[in-house]
Amino acid sequence: MDFIKLTNLQDKSTIFVNPAFIGHLYEVAATHSYGQVNKGPHTVVGTTCHNNGGFRVTETAKQIFDKIEKLRISKL
């Protein structure tokens, strides 16, 4: 089983995700309320094996795809 390492947006902890189980991912712009930034720009990564709405991570979609590609190439 192979995993990619991602960074949790909230507390900067490490999340390991098996790319085979990524069901969706999308980038979110910074959210604001009352003139303050609640959350900076981030990416939501949803998995097919858990219905929690996804993990909010600091990496961009491009960075995630690059990690998946690097993992794929290392297996050749």
Secondary structure, DSSP 8 states (H G I E B T S, - for coil): ---EEEEBTTT--EEEE-GGGEEEEEEE--EEETTEEEE-SEEEEEETT--SS-EEESS-HHHHHHHHHHHHHHT-
